[in-house]
Every structure is written in structure tokens, then in C-alpha cells.
Amino acid sequence: MPKIIILGAGVMGSALATVAAANNHVTLVGSPLDDNIIDELKRSKQHPTLQVELPGVVAATSNEIDEATLANADVIVIGVSSPGVEWALSAIQHYKARPGIIALVTKGLVPAEHDHLPPQTYAQTVNKRLTHPAGAIVGIGGPCIARELALGYPTCVSFASNKLSAATRLRELLKTDFYHITTHSDFTGLEACAALKNFMCIGVSAMYTSYSLEDGYAKNPLAGLFNQAVHEIATLSDWIKQGANCANAERIPNQHIAFDLAGLGDLHVTVGGGRNSRLGQYLGTGRLLEEILQSDMHQITVEGVDTGRQLLPGIRAACKNGSLNHTDLPLTSAILDVIEHGQAFEFSFESLSG
């Protein structure tokens, strides 16, 4: 039976563990911040946040893993949020693990070596930072709310790898009658979309409060801005791919990946709820970013803000040298102005005309 190690016992890592345990031996390793979760799983098998049982999953704290646990893994899934990536990579490095596949749920961007270049995705940098690289890196993207996955609700996602056979192999290990997986080799495109949708969600979600009705939010402006966000995700993901010299990677047949699960689909569920959406709704009332982060969202990691900070230098340089056209990126510009200049969120639909 294949052995899968999932690093990170948060909601997404744990939800994936429930899927993986159907056909594999699965060990869920908590980060140093997950000890309470692991203790509860050992006691009752129920995840305290997901509020579901994790049958067939072996739970372990970070102090309980040993060299054999990681060294014998066929697949290691990095299931932590971006602040935990260094811990996960250190564990893999320390125990000299050499899995056939490292899969990433973590989404985000890291700075390029030079400010005038596009940032890279976390997934692009993993093997560069390991003394013993994995056989292949697989990105996991698409719309997936952890609790719904853990409850067995139909979920459609996408796996991508520069080695398509690795994405296919991981699909065979994880697919169930409710976890539906497509595969392709547009690895950087998928990872770029997964990071960019958090960033774009901030601006789209501002429409919830910018245009409100007695019975809720106005649908027309939200739909228009959602469409614009997907187009800008496509533009920026291509720019990131060009910086990685992989602009000719295979795309989803007959369409751009931004208009598939990793872009449009994932943006849809992200706008529907979560930290990025919550921040956007606060901004839509005219509040300033710094004030929000020091009060209502104090000590809460908002991935879209971090992504925006990583995008800033490269986008400014690319607009100056003509690699990007700022008129094609009105929503991006509006969000970056909030992050860079601390101003209130402002977006004019006139910027979409023509």
C-alpha cells in the first residue's frame, strides 16, 4: 500500500488526509502549531475545526516523526499555509526524504531574484531548496473548501506537473467517487492562478459592500468585476510563466487555465468566503488596509495581501518596459494602490470600457 505523508494538520491538509486514507497508508503530521489538533485526533479521531472524523489516518506531532516516517514516503503533501512552508521544507531536508512526489496545497508567490522580473510560485522553488530533490512536484489547484471535501461532497480539482506522469500517478492514488481530478502539465500556470485568485478576491469582494441592496449585495457589479478579475488572472499568469521560461507549456485543451478550475473556479469559492473575501468587504466600506489589519483582522494572515506585495515590484517594472499594459489591469492597479499607498479602495467601471 502506498505511503503518503501530509505535513500540516490544518483544515486542508486534514481534509486531504480523509481522501487519501481511502486507498493508502496516510500519516498526518501536525506542524508545531497543530499540537492541540493532533491531541484531539488521537483522542477522538475528530478534527476540532472540520468537525469530522478522520478514519484510517495516523496522527502524529512534529516531535514524533522520525527518519523512517519521511524516508519511506512515496508521496509527501505540503498542506500548510504559506508561513509554514519553511518548517515543512526543513523537515523534508532534515530527514533526507526522497519521495517520488511532493504535492503542494500551499499557494503563494516568492520574490524574484531581481525586482524587474515576475515573482515565482512556492511550487517552482521547492526542489531548488532541497539537497535531495523529489522525483516530481505536483501542484494541487481548483475550488476546494476543506470541510465540504471532508464531508464527501462532490469536488472537482486539477493536478499539474512538469512531469505529467506524476500528476496522473497522484490522481490514481487520491481519486474517489466524490474527489474528481483533471491533470495537465501547465504547472506554473496552475500555481500562478492559485496565488492570484487570493489577490483578485480582495477587489471583487469589495463589491459586496460598495453596492448593496436591502436584501443583500448587488449582483450586476459583482459579476462584471468577477469577469474582469478572471481576465487579469490570465494576463498575469502568462506574465509569470514567461518569467519562468515556460510560456509554451501545455494548456487545458481549447482554453486558458485561468478560465478553468484553477482560476475561475477557485476564485468563485474564494469570493464566497474566507480571509481574503472578508478583507475585501471591509475595504468596500471605505476603510483603510492598515487599520483593518490592526483591528478586525489583527494577526490574521491574508494571503492576497502577501501576494500583492510580491507582485508589486515586477508589475511596476513590467508596465514601464511594456511587458504589461496597465490599462489591461485596472483591478490589479486598484488593489496594488491599497497595498502600496495605503489609500482607500477605488474602482471605476469606466476603466473597463473599450
KAKAGI-V573300 format. One record per pair of residues at least 24 apart in sequence whose C-alpha atoms are under 6 Angstrom apart, sorted by the first residue. I is the first residue (numbers start at 1). GAP is how many residues later the second one is. If there is no record, write none. Layout:
i=I gap=GAP
i=I gap=GAP
This chain:
i=3 gap=70
i=3 gap=71
i=4 gap=69
i=4 gap=70
i=4 gap=71
i=4 gap=72
i=5 gap=71
i=6 gap=70
i=6 gap=71
i=7 gap=71
i=7 gap=72
i=8 gap=71
i=8 gap=72
i=11 gap=135
i=12 gap=134
i=13 gap=66
i=15 gap=131
i=15 gap=135
i=18 gap=36
i=20 gap=154
i=21 gap=35
i=26 gap=31
i=27 gap=30
i=27 gap=31
i=27 gap=32
i=28 gap=30
i=28 gap=31
i=29 gap=31
i=29 gap=32
i=30 gap=31
i=30 gap=32
i=31 gap=31
i=50 gap=97
i=67 gap=28
i=70 gap=27
i=71 gap=26
i=73 gap=26
i=74 gap=25
i=74 gap=26
i=75 gap=24
i=75 gap=26
i=75 gap=27
i=76 gap=26
i=77 gap=25
i=77 gap=26
i=77 gap=27
i=78 gap=26
i=79 gap=26
i=80 gap=26
i=81 gap=25
i=82 gap=24
i=98 gap=36
i=99 gap=35
i=100 gap=34
i=100 gap=35
i=101 gap=33
i=101 gap=34
i=101 gap=35
i=101 gap=36
i=102 gap=35
i=103 gap=34
i=103 gap=35
i=103 gap=36
i=104 gap=35
i=104 gap=36
i=105 gap=35
i=107 gap=88
i=108 gap=87
i=109 gap=198
i=111 gap=199
i=115 gap=198
i=115 gap=199
i=116 gap=198
i=116 gap=201
i=117 gap=197
i=118 gap=122
i=118 gap=125
i=118 gap=196
i=138 gap=29
i=141 gap=121
i=142 gap=119
i=142 gap=120
i=142 gap=124
i=143 gap=122
i=143 gap=123
i=143 gap=126
i=154 gap=24
i=155 gap=24
i=156 gap=24
i=156 gap=25
i=157 gap=24
i=158 gap=24
i=158 gap=25
i=159 gap=24
i=160 gap=24
i=160 gap=25
i=160 gap=26
i=160 gap=27
i=161 gap=24
i=161 gap=26
i=162 gap=25
i=185 gap=65
i=186 gap=63
i=186 gap=64
i=186 gap=65
i=189 gap=48
i=190 gap=72
i=192 gap=45
i=193 gap=69
i=193 gap=70
i=194 gap=68
i=197 gap=70
i=198 gap=106
i=199 gap=105
i=200 gap=29
i=201 gap=70
i=201 gap=76
i=202 gap=74
i=202 gap=75
i=202 gap=78
i=203 gap=77
i=205 gap=66
i=205 gap=72
i=205 gap=75
i=205 gap=76
i=206 gap=74
i=206 gap=75
i=206 gap=77
i=206 gap=78
i=209 gap=72
i=209 gap=75
i=209 gap=76
i=210 gap=74
i=230 gap=34
i=234 gap=24
i=275 gap=27
i=276 gap=26
i=286 gap=58
i=288 gap=56
